[in-house]
Amino acid sequence: MGTRIFILYTGGTIGMAPSDPANPNSPLEPKDWSYLQQFMPSIRENGYFSKTRGIEFTYHSLDLILDSSQFNTEHWITMAGIIRNNYDDYDGFIIIHGTDTMAYTASALSFMLLGLSKPIVLTGSQLPIFHPRTDAVTNLGNAIHIAGHKAFDMPVLPEVSICFEDRVYRGNRTIKFSTNDFKGFASPNYPPLVELEESIRFFPQLYNRPAESDLQIMNSLDTRVISISLFPGMRAESISRLVGDDTKGLIIHTFGAGNVPCTPEFIRAIEEVRNNGITVMFITQCYNGSVELGKYKSSQVFRELGVVSGGDMTNEAALAKMMWVLGNFRGDEISKKLLENVVGERS
């Protein structure tokens, strides 16, 4: 039997087309999988990948194809379930996804699908596949090489990753940094796992290889989380107003290496939040770098209050991890698990 790849189509720019076929400037709307296949003859039955590499594709779509800005945690749970149900029958998985929330989905799936031994590759495009200058064909072709590693005699990448513009990044280390650059995504605190130029360069020493040998699903997510970004002059009472009675987690995007206003009002606001049993985690607003609580005096007091350092996690990874930890762990385990490097999300 040849290599088997499961492609899950969820929507996004890659499969959009003008809502009015007679007006190319009409608003874009998602189209179904058959529309994409018109522009990718190489992935059809008896196409290039089938004839030359023996790759067998299986295609599946979400019940409702969406712009990824419309996704929520239920979509993540659905995707994890689809992969779980098909995991044993395929060598690799590709998720075609909109770029807006791709890094959030990749981060969430990395926590929900533990013990991976097969690649799960998310990809999409900045321009729709019908566009004459589209990046969709290259991105999808590259993703096929990663998911179909056996057919190309390449190392297996046993992670959730994002494949975009000739680079493959760890999914939970990736951010979307541009709305119009073909590069689109970056991994500010971790190098690329694969570079796909004229030749393909793998860096297996960077791969995350968990101790678990079997796939483990942990898909409980607690969405009672608030994420806020500090700004000069922010009033401390804003935190109290934002944090509701049912809030379980608060992520604060701090200045620099974890610095926040250390006024009595701000300290009291964080202390009140902690006294209400809410887990608080600091991450940095900077794309590159890490929170180091206690490095500066302005952050020392918050470490003493039990605030957790998010280290060098991205915003997307921090949010997904907070939801996942609150959904699966209790008591002292929550802070310990947030500080733990679970699937390569933090240094």
C-alpha positions as CSV (number, residue, x, y, z in Angstrom):
1,M,0.0,0.0,0.0
2,G,1.2,3.5,-0.9
3,T,1.3,6.6,1.3
4,R,-2.1,7.7,2.5
5,I,-2.8,11.4,3.3
6,F,-6.0,12.7,4.9
7,I,-6.9,16.2,3.9
8,L,-9.4,18.1,6.1
9,Y,-10.8,21.2,4.4
10,T,-12.2,23.8,6.8
11,G,-12.4,26.9,4.6
12,G,-10.4,30.1,4.5
13,T,-9.1,32.4,1.8
14,I,-7.6,29.6,-0.2
15,G,-11.1,28.3,-1.3
16,M,-12.9,31.6,-1.7
17,A,-14.3,33.1,-4.8
18,P,-16.4,36.2,-5.8
19,S,-19.9,35.8,-4.5
20,D,-21.1,37.2,-7.9
21,P,-19.3,35.2,-10.7
22,A,-20.1,38.1,-13.1
23,N,-18.4,40.6,-10.8
24,P,-14.8,39.8,-9.9
25,N,-14.8,42.6,-7.3
26,S,-17.8,41.2,-5.4
27,P,-17.1,40.0,-1.8
28,L,-15.3,36.7,-1.5
29,E,-17.2,33.7,0.0
30,P,-16.1,30.2,0.8
31,K,-16.5,27.5,-1.8
32,D,-16.6,23.7,-1.4
33,W,-13.8,21.2,-1.9
34,S,-14.7,20.4,-5.5
35,Y,-14.0,24.1,-6.4
36,L,-10.4,23.8,-5.0
37,Q,-9.7,20.6,-6.9
38,Q,-10.4,22.4,-10.2
39,F,-7.1,24.3,-9.6
40,M,-5.1,21.4,-8.3
41,P,-5.1,18.6,-10.9
42,S,-2.0,17.1,-9.2
43,I,-4.0,15.9,-6.2
44,R,-6.9,14.3,-8.2
45,E,-7.2,10.6,-8.7
46,N,-4.5,9.5,-11.2
47,G,-2.9,13.0,-10.8
48,Y,0.8,13.6,-10.4
49,F,1.2,12.6,-6.8
50,S,-0.8,9.5,-7.3
51,K,1.0,8.4,-10.5
52,T,4.6,9.3,-9.5
53,R,4.5,8.8,-5.7
54,G,1.7,6.4,-5.1
55,I,0.0,8.8,-2.7
56,E,-3.7,8.1,-2.0
57,F,-5.7,11.1,-0.8
58,T,-8.8,11.1,1.2
59,Y,-10.8,14.4,1.4
60,H,-13.1,15.5,4.2
61,S,-14.8,18.8,4.8
62,L,-16.4,20.4,7.9
63,D,-20.1,20.5,7.7
64,L,-20.0,24.2,7.3
65,I,-17.0,25.8,5.4
66,L,-16.0,29.0,7.1
67,D,-13.8,32.0,7.2
68,S,-11.5,31.1,10.1
69,S,-12.4,34.3,11.9
70,Q,-15.7,32.5,12.7
71,F,-14.1,29.6,14.4
72,N,-14.4,28.8,18.1
73,T,-13.2,26.1,20.4
74,E,-16.0,23.7,19.3
75,H,-14.3,23.7,15.8
76,W,-11.0,22.7,17.4
77,I,-12.7,19.8,19.3
78,T,-14.3,18.7,16.0
79,M,-11.0,18.7,14.2
80,A,-9.3,16.8,17.0
81,G,-12.1,14.2,16.8
82,I,-11.8,13.8,13.1
83,I,-8.0,13.2,13.4
84,R,-8.5,10.8,16.2
85,N,-11.1,8.8,14.3
86,N,-8.8,8.5,11.2
87,Y,-5.4,8.4,12.9
88,D,-4.6,4.8,12.5
89,D,-5.5,4.6,8.8
90,Y,-3.3,7.4,7.4
91,D,0.4,8.4,7.3
92,G,-0.1,12.1,7.6
93,F,-2.8,14.8,7.8
94,I,-3.3,18.2,6.2
95,I,-5.7,20.8,7.5
96,I,-6.6,23.5,5.0
97,H,-7.4,26.5,7.2
98,G,-7.9,30.2,7.0
99,T,-4.9,32.3,8.0
100,D,-6.7,34.5,10.6
101,T,-6.8,31.9,13.4
102,M,-4.5,29.2,12.0
103,A,-2.0,29.8,14.7
104,Y,-4.7,29.5,17.4
105,T,-5.9,26.2,15.9
106,A,-2.4,24.8,15.6
107,S,-1.6,25.7,19.2
108,A,-4.8,24.2,20.5
109,L,-4.4,20.9,18.5
110,S,-0.8,20.5,19.8
111,F,-2.2,20.3,23.3
112,M,-5.3,18.3,22.5
113,L,-3.4,15.6,20.5
114,L,-0.6,14.3,22.6
115,G,1.9,11.6,21.7
116,L,1.8,12.3,18.0
117,S,3.9,10.0,15.8
118,K,2.5,11.4,12.5
119,P,2.6,14.9,10.9
120,I,-0.5,17.2,11.2
121,V,0.2,20.1,8.8
122,L,-1.9,23.2,8.7
123,T,-1.8,25.4,5.5
124,G,-3.7,27.9,3.5
125,S,-3.0,31.0,1.4
126,Q,-3.0,34.7,1.3
127,L,-4.6,34.8,-2.1
128,P,-7.5,32.6,-3.2
129,I,-6.6,29.6,-5.4
130,F,-8.3,31.1,-8.4
131,H,-6.0,34.1,-8.4
132,P,-3.3,34.0,-11.1
133,R,-0.7,35.0,-8.5
134,T,-1.9,32.7,-5.7
135,D,0.4,31.1,-3.2
136,A,-2.1,28.3,-2.6
137,V,-0.6,25.7,-4.9
138,T,2.9,26.1,-3.5
139,N,1.7,26.0,0.1
140,L,-0.4,22.9,-0.5
141,G,2.2,21.2,-2.5
142,N,4.8,21.7,0.3
143,A,2.3,20.5,2.9
144,I,1.9,17.3,0.9
145,H,5.6,16.7,1.0
146,I,5.6,17.0,4.8
147,A,2.4,14.9,5.4
148,G,3.5,12.4,2.7
149,H,7.0,11.9,4.0
150,K,7.0,8.2,3.3
151,A,6.5,8.8,-0.4
152,F,9.4,11.2,-0.6
153,D,11.7,9.3,1.7
154,M,11.9,12.2,4.2
155,P,12.0,12.3,8.0
156,V,8.7,12.2,9.7
157,L,7.7,15.4,11.5
158,P,5.6,14.1,14.5
159,E,4.1,17.5,15.4
160,V,1.3,19.9,14.6
161,S,2.9,22.4,12.3
162,I,2.1,25.3,10.0
163,C,3.5,25.1,6.4
164,F,3.5,28.5,4.7
165,E,5.7,30.2,2.1
166,D,8.5,27.6,2.0
167,R,8.8,27.2,5.8
168,V,7.4,24.7,8.3
169,Y,7.1,26.0,11.8
170,R,6.0,24.4,15.1
171,G,2.4,25.2,15.3
172,N,2.4,26.5,18.8
173,R,5.4,28.7,18.2
174,T,3.8,30.5,15.2
175,I,2.1,33.9,14.8
176,K,0.4,35.5,11.9
177,F,2.4,38.7,11.4
178,S,1.2,40.0,8.1
179,T,-2.1,40.3,6.2
180,N,-0.6,40.8,2.8
181,D,2.9,39.5,2.8
182,F,3.1,36.0,1.2
183,K,5.3,35.0,4.1
184,G,2.4,35.6,6.4
185,F,3.6,33.7,9.4
186,A,6.7,33.8,11.6
187,S,8.1,31.8,14.6
188,P,9.8,34.5,16.6
189,N,11.3,32.4,19.4
190,Y,11.9,29.1,17.6
191,P,13.6,28.3,14.3
192,P,11.9,26.6,11.3
193,L,11.6,22.9,11.4
194,V,11.8,22.5,7.6
195,E,12.9,24.8,4.8
196,L,11.5,24.1,1.4
197,E,13.7,25.8,-1.2
198,E,15.0,24.2,-4.4
199,S,16.2,21.5,-2.0
200,I,14.4,20.6,1.2
201,R,16.3,20.9,4.5
202,F,15.0,19.2,7.6
203,F,16.2,20.0,11.1
204,P,15.1,16.9,13.0
205,Q,17.1,17.9,16.1
206,L,14.5,20.6,16.6
207,Y,11.5,18.2,16.5
208,N,9.5,17.6,19.6
209,R,9.4,13.9,20.3
210,P,7.2,13.2,23.3
211,A,7.7,10.1,25.5
212,E,4.2,8.8,24.8
213,S,4.1,6.3,22.0
214,D,0.3,6.3,21.5
215,L,-2.0,9.1,20.6
216,Q,-3.7,10.5,23.6
217,I,-6.7,12.8,23.3
218,M,-7.2,15.6,25.9
219,N,-9.8,17.8,24.3
220,S,-11.5,19.5,27.3
221,L,-11.2,23.2,27.0
222,D,-12.4,25.9,29.6
223,T,-13.2,29.1,27.7
224,R,-13.7,31.1,30.9
225,V,-10.5,33.0,30.1
226,I,-9.8,36.7,29.6
227,S,-6.8,38.1,27.7
228,I,-5.9,41.8,28.0
229,S,-3.0,44.0,26.8
230,L,-1.6,46.7,29.1
231,F,-1.0,50.2,27.9
232,P,0.4,53.3,29.6
233,G,-2.3,55.0,31.7
234,M,-4.4,51.9,31.9
235,R,-6.6,52.1,35.0
236,A,-6.3,49.3,37.5
237,E,-10.1,49.1,38.1
238,S,-10.4,48.1,34.4
239,I,-9.2,44.6,35.4
240,S,-11.9,44.2,38.0
241,R,-14.5,45.3,35.5
242,L,-13.3,42.9,32.9
243,V,-12.9,39.8,35.1
244,G,-16.4,38.3,35.8
245,D,-17.5,36.0,38.6
246,D,-17.1,32.9,36.4
247,T,-13.6,33.8,35.1
248,K,-11.1,31.1,35.7
249,G,-8.0,32.4,33.9
250,L,-6.5,35.8,33.2
251,I,-3.7,36.4,30.7
252,I,-2.0,39.8,30.8
253,H,0.2,41.0,28.0
254,T,2.9,42.9,29.8
255,F,5.6,45.3,28.8
256,G,9.0,43.9,28.1
257,A,10.1,41.0,30.2
258,G,7.0,41.0,32.4
259,N,6.8,44.5,33.6
260,V,3.5,46.1,34.7
261,P,2.6,49.2,36.7
262,C,3.5,48.5,40.4
263,T,1.2,51.1,41.8
264,P,-0.8,50.1,45.0
265,E,-4.0,50.1,42.9
266,F,-2.6,47.7,40.3
267,I,-1.1,45.4,42.9
268,R,-4.5,45.3,44.8
269,A,-6.3,44.5,41.5
270,I,-4.1,41.5,40.8
271,E,-4.2,40.4,44.4
272,E,-8.0,40.5,44.4
273,V,-8.1,38.4,41.2
274,R,-5.8,35.9,42.7
275,N,-7.8,35.8,46.0
276,N,-10.8,34.9,43.9
277,G,-9.1,31.7,42.7
278,I,-8.3,33.0,39.2
279,T,-5.1,31.8,37.6
280,V,-3.1,34.8,36.3
281,M,-0.4,34.4,33.7
282,F,1.9,37.1,32.2
283,I,3.2,37.0,28.7
284,T,5.1,39.7,26.8
285,Q,3.7,42.0,24.2
286,C,7.0,41.7,22.3
287,Y,7.1,39.3,19.5
288,N,10.6,38.1,20.4
289,G,11.7,37.5,24.0
290,S,10.4,36.1,27.2
291,V,8.7,37.1,30.5
292,E,11.2,36.8,33.4
293,L,9.3,37.6,36.6
294,G,11.6,39.2,39.2
295,K,14.2,40.3,36.7
296,Y,13.0,43.9,37.4
297,K,11.6,45.2,40.6
298,S,8.4,46.1,38.9
299,S,7.5,42.4,38.4
300,Q,8.9,40.9,41.6
301,V,5.8,41.6,43.7
302,F,3.5,39.8,41.2
303,R,5.6,36.7,41.4
304,E,5.0,36.8,45.1
305,L,1.3,37.0,44.4
306,G,1.4,33.7,42.5
307,V,1.3,35.1,39.0
308,V,2.6,32.5,36.5
309,S,5.3,33.4,33.9
310,G,4.3,32.5,30.4
311,G,7.9,32.5,29.4
312,D,8.4,33.0,25.6
313,M,5.0,31.6,24.6
314,T,3.1,33.3,21.8
315,N,-0.3,34.9,22.5
316,E,-2.0,32.1,20.6
317,A,-0.2,29.3,22.5
318,A,-0.7,31.0,25.9
319,L,-4.5,31.3,25.3
320,A,-4.9,27.8,24.0
321,K,-2.7,26.4,26.8
322,M,-4.7,28.3,29.5
323,M,-8.0,26.9,28.2
324,W,-6.5,23.4,27.9
325,V,-4.9,23.4,31.4
326,L,-8.0,24.8,33.1
327,G,-10.1,22.1,31.2
328,N,-8.0,19.2,32.3
329,F,-6.2,19.9,35.5
330,R,-7.2,21.1,39.0
331,G,-5.6,22.8,42.0
332,D,-1.8,23.1,42.2
333,E,-1.5,21.2,39.0
334,I,-2.7,24.2,37.0
335,S,0.3,26.5,37.7
336,K,2.7,23.6,37.4
337,K,1.3,22.6,34.0
338,L,1.4,26.1,32.7
339,L,5.0,26.4,33.7
340,E,5.8,23.0,32.1
341,N,7.0,22.7,28.5
342,V,4.3,20.3,27.4
343,V,4.7,20.0,23.6
344,G,7.6,22.4,22.8
345,E,5.5,25.6,23.3
346,R,8.0,27.3,25.6
347,S,11.7,27.3,26.2
